[in-house]
Amino acid sequence: MKNKLFPNGRIHASEEQDLDYSNGYLALSVSPFDKNFDKEVEKGVLSHCHEFIRKGFLPISSCEGHFTKKHYMPFYIMIAIGGKNRLDRINDIINKTSKIPGIHYKIAEQQANVKGDIRVNYSLEKEQEYAELNRLFMRNHQEYTYLWIGLFKDDKNWKQNFVRRIMFNKCKKMLLKSIEEFDYDAAED
């Protein structure tokens, strides 16, 4: 099973192009070492994923943002961070990007539905989940922490909608510039 490009520009593994989280949407994590990585990540978030990879971070999920009457799916990147200094690295990311308008974060020790190319409708033990991440990313970490970084998570009122429409592309550029300025390299674990 692979993610696929749909006519509406979205990339995911669902049966139909217009599904969302409420009705069966499924997207698969892809190893950045996979030769088809670029084909399975939406273009509007690909440069951000590449830059995180260059800095030694491991993107496991992303979306370029889809803001239609049918769907409100925000721009986001979720990265898995392993190693002993993972919480310091998360704090560095948050401190470096916190002034970007519309930015949101979530931190978790476990992520649902992470198991190769199948849909998981049950919780995996952390050890199983981390083993799958180690396989996917060719690492050997005992633990991971996830950081979800999103832009304009909500669009609940006209003001938020207005700000998003005006600032979205600028905020994406600000996020990319912040990632480029991180002081990490791929060798750092």
CYANA upper distance limits for C-alpha pairs under 8 A (distance plus 0.5 A):
  1 MET  CA     13 ALA  CA      7.87
  1 MET  CA    117 ASP  CA      6.30
  1 MET  CA    118 ILE  CA      8.10
  2 LYS  CA     12 HIS  CA      8.43
  2 LYS  CA     13 ALA  CA      6.51
  2 LYS  CA     28 LEU  CA      7.50
  2 LYS  CA     40 GLU  CA      8.35
  2 LYS  CA    117 ASP  CA      7.84
  3 ASN  CA     11 ILE  CA      6.56
  3 ASN  CA     12 HIS  CA      4.96
  3 ASN  CA     13 ALA  CA      4.69
  3 ASN  CA     14 SER  CA      8.36
  3 ASN  CA     27 ALA  CA      6.86
  3 ASN  CA     28 LEU  CA      6.78
  3 ASN  CA     40 GLU  CA      6.15
  4 LYS  CA     11 ILE  CA      5.75
  4 LYS  CA     12 HIS  CA      5.99
  4 LYS  CA     13 ALA  CA      6.43
  4 LYS  CA     40 GLU  CA      7.11
  5 LEU  CA      9 GLY  CA      6.81
  5 LEU  CA     10 ARG  CA      6.42
  5 LEU  CA     11 ILE  CA      4.98
  5 LEU  CA     12 HIS  CA      7.40
  5 LEU  CA     39 LYS  CA      8.46
  5 LEU  CA     40 GLU  CA      8.08
  6 PHE  CA     10 ARG  CA      6.02
  6 PHE  CA     11 ILE  CA      6.65
  6 PHE  CA     12 HIS  CA      8.48
  6 PHE  CA     17 GLN  CA      6.32
  7 PRO  CA     17 GLN  CA      8.17
  8 ASN  CA     17 GLN  CA      7.64
  9 GLY  CA     42 GLU  CA      8.27
 10 ARG  CA     17 GLN  CA      7.65
 10 ARG  CA     42 GLU  CA      7.17
 11 ILE  CA     27 ALA  CA      8.29
 11 ILE  CA     40 GLU  CA      6.89
 11 ILE  CA     41 VAL  CA      7.07
 11 ILE  CA     42 GLU  CA      6.45
 12 HIS  CA     25 TYR  CA      8.28
 12 HIS  CA     26 LEU  CA      6.76
 12 HIS  CA     27 ALA  CA      5.01
 12 HIS  CA     28 LEU  CA      7.49
 12 HIS  CA     40 GLU  CA      8.08
 13 ALA  CA     25 TYR  CA      8.17
 13 ALA  CA     26 LEU  CA      5.83
 13 ALA  CA     27 ALA  CA      5.47
 13 ALA  CA     28 LEU  CA      7.04
 14 SER  CA     19 LEU  CA      7.61
 14 SER  CA     24 GLY  CA      7.47
 14 SER  CA     25 TYR  CA      5.86
 14 SER  CA     26 LEU  CA      5.39
 14 SER  CA     27 ALA  CA      7.35
 18 ASP  CA     70 LYS  CA      8.46
 19 LEU  CA     23 ASN  CA      6.42
 19 LEU  CA     24 GLY  CA      6.63
 19 LEU  CA     25 TYR  CA      5.51
 20 ASP  CA     24 GLY  CA      6.92
 20 ASP  CA     25 TYR  CA      5.17
 20 ASP  CA     71 HIS  CA      7.53
 20 ASP  CA     73 MET  CA      8.43
 21 TYR  CA     25 TYR  CA      5.65
 21 TYR  CA     26 LEU  CA      8.38
 26 LEU  CA    119 ARG  CA      8.11
 27 ALA  CA     61 SER  CA      8.36
 28 LEU  CA     61 SER  CA      8.10
 28 LEU  CA    116 GLY  CA      8.12
 28 LEU  CA    117 ASP  CA      6.92
 29 SER  CA     60 ILE  CA      5.57
 29 SER  CA     61 SER  CA      6.37
 29 SER  CA    114 VAL  CA      7.95
 29 SER  CA    116 GLY  CA      7.81
 29 SER  CA    117 ASP  CA      8.40
 30 VAL  CA     34 ASP  CA      7.46
 30 VAL  CA     37 PHE  CA      6.83
 30 VAL  CA     40 GLU  CA      7.80
 30 VAL  CA     60 ILE  CA      7.21
 30 VAL  CA    136 LEU  CA      7.97
 31 SER  CA     37 PHE  CA      7.27
 31 SER  CA     60 ILE  CA      8.18
 31 SER  CA    136 LEU  CA      5.84
 31 SER  CA    137 PHE  CA      6.37
 32 PRO  CA     37 PHE  CA      6.19
 32 PRO  CA     53 ILE  CA      7.92
 32 PRO  CA     58 LEU  CA      8.19
 32 PRO  CA     59 PRO  CA      8.33
 32 PRO  CA    137 PHE  CA      7.81
 33 PHE  CA     37 PHE  CA      7.65
 33 PHE  CA    137 PHE  CA      7.86
 36 ASN  CA     40 GLU  CA      7.16
 37 PHE  CA     41 VAL  CA      7.16
 38 ASP  CA     42 GLU  CA      8.47
 38 ASP  CA     46 LEU  CA      7.57
 41 VAL  CA     45 VAL  CA      7.74
 41 VAL  CA     46 LEU  CA      6.47
 41 VAL  CA     62 SER  CA      7.78
 41 VAL  CA     63 CYS  CA      8.27
 42 GLU  CA     46 LEU  CA      6.54
 42 GLU  CA     62 SER  CA      8.37
 42 GLU  CA     63 CYS  CA      7.01
 42 GLU  CA     64 GLU  CA      6.51
 43 LYS  CA     47 SER  CA      8.04
 43 LYS  CA     64 GLU  CA      7.65
 44 GLY  CA     63 CYS  CA      8.33
 44 GLY  CA     64 GLU  CA      5.23
 44 GLY  CA     65 GLY  CA      8.44
 45 VAL  CA     49 CYS  CA      6.91
 45 VAL  CA     62 SER  CA      7.45
 45 VAL  CA     63 CYS  CA      6.88
 45 VAL  CA     64 GLU  CA      5.36
 45 VAL  CA     75 PHE  CA      8.16
 45 VAL  CA     76 TYR  CA      8.43
 45 VAL  CA     77 ILE  CA      8.29
 46 LEU  CA     50 HIS  CA      6.64
 47 SER  CA     51 GLU  CA      6.68
 47 SER  CA    176 LEU  CA      8.14
 48 HIS  CA     52 PHE  CA      6.75
 48 HIS  CA    175 LEU  CA      8.41
 48 HIS  CA    176 LEU  CA      6.15
 48 HIS  CA    179 ILE  CA      8.08
 49 CYS  CA     53 ILE  CA      6.69
 49 CYS  CA     59 PRO  CA      6.75
 49 CYS  CA     77 ILE  CA      7.89
 50 HIS  CA     54 ARG  CA      6.71
 51 GLU  CA     55 LYS  CA      6.82
 51 GLU  CA    176 LEU  CA      8.04
 51 GLU  CA    179 ILE  CA      7.05
 51 GLU  CA    180 GLU  CA      6.89
 52 PHE  CA     56 GLY  CA      6.94
 52 PHE  CA     57 PHE  CA      5.60
 52 PHE  CA     58 LEU  CA      7.41
 52 PHE  CA     59 PRO  CA      7.67
 52 PHE  CA    179 ILE  CA      7.13
 53 ILE  CA     57 PHE  CA      5.54
 53 ILE  CA     58 LEU  CA      6.35
 53 ILE  CA     59 PRO  CA      7.68
 53 ILE  CA    186 ALA  CA      7.59
 54 ARG  CA    185 ASP  CA      6.92
 54 ARG  CA    186 ALA  CA      6.15
 55 LYS  CA    179 ILE  CA      8.50
 55 LYS  CA    182 PHE  CA      7.68
 55 LYS  CA    183 ASP  CA      8.26
 55 LYS  CA    184 TYR  CA      5.62
 55 LYS  CA    185 ASP  CA      4.89
 55 LYS  CA    186 ALA  CA      5.57
 56 GLY  CA    184 TYR  CA      7.31
 56 GLY  CA    185 ASP  CA      5.98
 56 GLY  CA    186 ALA  CA      4.21
 56 GLY  CA    187 ALA  CA      7.12
 56 GLY  CA    188 GLU  CA      7.03
 56 GLY  CA    189 ASP  CA      8.04
 57 PHE  CA     79 ILE  CA      6.96
 57 PHE  CA     80 ALA  CA      7.39
 57 PHE  CA     81 ILE  CA      6.74
 57 PHE  CA    186 ALA  CA      7.99
 58 LEU  CA     79 ILE  CA      5.68
 58 LEU  CA     80 ALA  CA      5.75
 58 LEU  CA     81 ILE  CA      7.07
 58 LEU  CA    137 PHE  CA      7.81
 59 PRO  CA     77 ILE  CA      7.17
 59 PRO  CA     78 MET  CA      6.16
 59 PRO  CA     79 ILE  CA      4.61
 59 PRO  CA     80 ALA  CA      6.74
 60 ILE  CA     77 ILE  CA      8.25
 60 ILE  CA     78 MET  CA      6.29
 60 ILE  CA     79 ILE  CA      6.09
 60 ILE  CA     80 ALA  CA      7.07
 61 SER  CA     76 TYR  CA      8.50
 61 SER  CA     77 ILE  CA      6.32
 61 SER  CA     78 MET  CA      5.61
 61 SER  CA     79 ILE  CA      7.65
 62 SER  CA     75 PHE  CA      7.87
 62 SER  CA     76 TYR  CA      5.80
 62 SER  CA     77 ILE  CA      4.74
 62 SER  CA     78 MET  CA      6.63
 63 CYS  CA     73 MET  CA      8.21
 63 CYS  CA     74 PRO  CA      7.57
 63 CYS  CA     75 PHE  CA      5.65
 63 CYS  CA     76 TYR  CA      5.84
 63 CYS  CA     77 ILE  CA      7.17
 64 GLU  CA     74 PRO  CA      7.84
 64 GLU  CA     75 PHE  CA      5.20
 64 GLU  CA     76 TYR  CA      7.30
 65 GLY  CA     72 TYR  CA      8.30
 65 GLY  CA     73 MET  CA      5.96
 65 GLY  CA     74 PRO  CA      4.96
 65 GLY  CA     75 PHE  CA      4.37
 65 GLY  CA     76 TYR  CA      7.74
 66 HIS  CA     71 HIS  CA      7.07
 66 HIS  CA     72 TYR  CA      6.34
 66 HIS  CA     73 MET  CA      5.52
 66 HIS  CA     74 PRO  CA      6.81
 66 HIS  CA     75 PHE  CA      7.95
 67 PHE  CA     71 HIS  CA      6.44
 67 PHE  CA     72 TYR  CA      5.26
 67 PHE  CA     73 MET  CA      6.82
 67 PHE  CA     74 PRO  CA      7.88
 68 THR  CA     72 TYR  CA      6.71
 72 TYR  CA    155 ASP  CA      8.35
 73 MET  CA    153 LYS  CA      8.30
 74 PRO  CA    150 GLY  CA      7.14
 74 PRO  CA    151 LEU  CA      6.77
 74 PRO  CA    152 PHE  CA      6.69
 74 PRO  CA    153 LYS  CA      5.82
 74 PRO  CA    154 ASP  CA      8.17
 75 PHE  CA    150 GLY  CA      6.11
 75 PHE  CA    151 LEU  CA      5.92
 75 PHE  CA    152 PHE  CA      7.84
 75 PHE  CA    153 LYS  CA      8.17
 76 TYR  CA    148 TRP  CA      7.39
 76 TYR  CA    149 ILE  CA      5.94
 76 TYR  CA    150 GLY  CA      4.54
 76 TYR  CA    151 LEU  CA      6.81
 77 ILE  CA    148 TRP  CA      6.40
 77 ILE  CA    149 ILE  CA      5.89
 77 ILE  CA    150 GLY  CA      7.00
 78 MET  CA    146 TYR  CA      7.22
 78 MET  CA    147 LEU  CA      6.05
 78 MET  CA    148 TRP  CA      4.71
 78 MET  CA    149 ILE  CA      6.64
 79 ILE  CA    146 TYR  CA      6.17
 79 ILE  CA    147 LEU  CA      5.89
 79 ILE  CA    148 TRP  CA      7.02
 80 ALA  CA    144 TYR  CA      6.65
 80 ALA  CA    145 THR  CA      6.32
 80 ALA  CA    146 TYR  CA      5.09
 80 ALA  CA    147 LEU  CA      7.11
 81 ILE  CA     86 ARG  CA      6.10
 81 ILE  CA     90 ILE  CA      8.46
 81 ILE  CA    144 TYR  CA      5.84
 81 ILE  CA    145 THR  CA      5.80
 81 ILE  CA    146 TYR  CA      6.64
 81 ILE  CA    147 LEU  CA      8.18
 82 GLY  CA     86 ARG  CA      6.19
 82 GLY  CA    141 HIS  CA      6.25
 82 GLY  CA    142 GLN  CA      8.18
 82 GLY  CA    143 GLU  CA      6.38
 82 GLY  CA    144 TYR  CA      4.83
 82 GLY  CA    145 THR  CA      6.96
 82 GLY  CA    189 ASP  CA      7.61
 83 GLY  CA    141 HIS  CA      6.43
 83 GLY  CA    142 GLN  CA      8.05
 83 GLY  CA    143 GLU  CA      7.37
 83 GLY  CA    144 TYR  CA      7.59
 83 GLY  CA    189 ASP  CA      6.03
 84 LYS  CA    189 ASP  CA      8.20
 85 ASN  CA     89 ARG  CA      6.85
 85 ASN  CA    189 ASP  CA      8.07
 86 ARG  CA     90 ILE  CA      6.72
 86 ARG  CA    144 TYR  CA      8.08
 86 ARG  CA    145 THR  CA      7.42
 87 LEU  CA     91 ASN  CA      6.68
 87 LEU  CA    145 THR  CA      8.14
 88 ASP  CA     92 ASP  CA      6.65
 89 ARG  CA     93 ILE  CA      6.78
 90 ILE  CA     94 ILE  CA      6.77
 90 ILE  CA    147 LEU  CA      7.49
 91 ASN  CA     95 ASN  CA      6.48
 92 ASP  CA     96 LYS  CA      6.50
 93 ILE  CA     97 THR  CA      6.63
 93 ILE  CA    179 ILE  CA      8.41
 93 ILE  CA    182 PHE  CA      8.39
 94 ILE  CA     98 SER  CA      5.98
 94 ILE  CA    105 TYR  CA      8.34
 96 LYS  CA    178 SER  CA      6.99
 97 THR  CA    103 ILE  CA      8.29
 97 THR  CA    175 LEU  CA      7.11
 97 THR  CA    178 SER  CA      6.83
 98 SER  CA    103 ILE  CA      7.29
 99 LYS  CA    103 ILE  CA      8.37
100 ILE  CA    171 CYS  CA      6.72
100 ILE  CA    174 MET  CA      7.29
100 ILE  CA    175 LEU  CA      7.64
101 PRO  CA    151 LEU  CA      8.43
101 PRO  CA    167 MET  CA      8.23
101 PRO  CA    171 CYS  CA      7.02
102 GLY  CA    150 GLY  CA      8.48
102 GLY  CA    151 LEU  CA      5.67
102 GLY  CA    152 PHE  CA      5.13
102 GLY  CA    153 LYS  CA      7.89
102 GLY  CA    164 ARG  CA      8.03
102 GLY  CA    171 CYS  CA      8.21
103 ILE  CA    149 ILE  CA      7.56
103 ILE  CA    150 GLY  CA      6.16
103 ILE  CA    151 LEU  CA      5.09
103 ILE  CA    152 PHE  CA      6.79
103 ILE  CA    153 LYS  CA      8.23
104 HIS  CA    148 TRP  CA      8.42
104 HIS  CA    149 ILE  CA      6.34
104 HIS  CA    150 GLY  CA      5.57
104 HIS  CA    151 LEU  CA      6.66
104 HIS  CA    152 PHE  CA      7.90
104 HIS  CA    153 LYS  CA      7.31
105 TYR  CA    147 LEU  CA      7.31
105 TYR  CA    148 TRP  CA      5.85
105 TYR  CA    149 ILE  CA      5.31
105 TYR  CA    150 GLY  CA      6.82
106 LYS  CA    146 TYR  CA      8.45
106 LYS  CA    147 LEU  CA      6.28
106 LYS  CA    148 TRP  CA      5.44
106 LYS  CA    149 ILE  CA      7.41
107 ILE  CA    145 THR  CA      7.61
107 ILE  CA    146 TYR  CA      6.08
107 ILE  CA    147 LEU  CA      5.26
107 ILE  CA    148 TRP  CA      6.90
108 ALA  CA    145 THR  CA      6.43
108 ALA  CA    146 TYR  CA      5.61
108 ALA  CA    147 LEU  CA      7.23
109 GLU  CA    144 TYR  CA      6.99
109 GLU  CA    145 THR  CA      5.21
109 GLU  CA    146 TYR  CA      6.51
110 GLN  CA    126 LYS  CA      7.08
110 GLN  CA    129 GLU  CA      8.20
110 GLN  CA    145 THR  CA      7.72
110 GLN  CA    146 TYR  CA      7.69
111 GLN  CA    146 TYR  CA      7.96
112 ALA  CA    120 VAL  CA      7.96
112 ALA  CA    122 TYR  CA      8.22
112 ALA  CA    123 SER  CA      6.90
112 ALA  CA    124 LEU  CA      8.22
113 ASN  CA    119 ARG  CA      6.56
113 ASN  CA    120 VAL  CA      5.18
113 ASN  CA    121 ASN  CA      7.19
113 ASN  CA    122 TYR  CA      8.14
113 ASN  CA    123 SER  CA      8.16
114 VAL  CA    119 ARG  CA      8.45
114 VAL  CA    120 VAL  CA      7.53
114 VAL  CA    129 GLU  CA      6.98
114 VAL  CA    132 GLU  CA      8.05
115 LYS  CA    119 ARG  CA      7.84
115 LYS  CA    120 VAL  CA      7.28
115 LYS  CA    129 GLU  CA      7.39
115 LYS  CA    132 GLU  CA      6.70
116 GLY  CA    132 GLU  CA      7.46
116 GLY  CA    136 LEU  CA      8.29
124 LEU  CA    128 GLN  CA      6.65
124 LEU  CA    129 GLU  CA      6.57
125 GLU  CA    129 GLU  CA      6.85
126 LYS  CA    130 TYR  CA      6.50
127 GLU  CA    131 ALA  CA      6.54
127 GLU  CA    142 GLN  CA      8.31
127 GLU  CA    143 GLU  CA      8.49
128 GLN  CA    132 GLU  CA      6.82
129 GLU  CA    133 LEU  CA      6.89
130 TYR  CA    134 ASN  CA      6.60
130 TYR  CA    141 HIS  CA      7.93
130 TYR  CA    142 GLN  CA      7.52
130 TYR  CA    143 GLU  CA      6.90
130 TYR  CA    144 TYR  CA      7.20
131 ALA  CA    135 ARG  CA      6.74
132 GLU  CA    136 LEU  CA      6.59
133 LEU  CA    137 PHE  CA      6.40
133 LEU  CA    138 MET  CA      8.41
133 LEU  CA    139 ARG  CA      8.19
134 ASN  CA    138 MET  CA      5.78
134 ASN  CA    139 ARG  CA      5.02
134 ASN  CA    140 ASN  CA      5.96
134 ASN  CA    141 HIS  CA      7.16
135 ARG  CA    139 ARG  CA      7.33
151 LEU  CA    168 PHE  CA      8.22
151 LEU  CA    171 CYS  CA      8.18
151 LEU  CA    172 LYS  CA      8.35
152 PHE  CA    160 GLN  CA      8.33
152 PHE  CA    164 ARG  CA      6.84
152 PHE  CA    168 PHE  CA      8.34
154 ASP  CA    160 GLN  CA      7.95
155 ASP  CA    160 GLN  CA      5.93
155 ASP  CA    161 ASN  CA      5.78
156 LYS  CA    160 GLN  CA      7.21
156 LYS  CA    161 ASN  CA      7.93
157 ASN  CA    161 ASN  CA      6.82
158 TRP  CA    162 PHE  CA      6.45
159 LYS  CA    163 VAL  CA      6.66
160 GLN  CA    164 ARG  CA      6.56
161 ASN  CA    165 ARG  CA      6.68
162 PHE  CA    166 ILE  CA      6.84
163 VAL  CA    167 MET  CA      6.27
163 VAL  CA    168 PHE  CA      8.29
164 ARG  CA    168 PHE  CA      5.60
167 MET  CA    171 CYS  CA      6.41
168 PHE  CA    172 LYS  CA      6.77
169 ASN  CA    173 LYS  CA      6.83
170 LYS  CA    174 MET  CA      6.71
171 CYS  CA    175 LEU  CA      6.63
172 LYS  CA    176 LEU  CA      6.76
173 LYS  CA    177 LYS  CA      6.63
174 MET  CA    178 SER  CA      6.67
175 LEU  CA    179 ILE  CA      6.76
176 LEU  CA    180 GLU  CA      6.71
177 LYS  CA    181 GLU  CA      6.86
178 SER  CA    182 PHE  CA      7.20
184 TYR  CA    188 GLU  CA      7.06
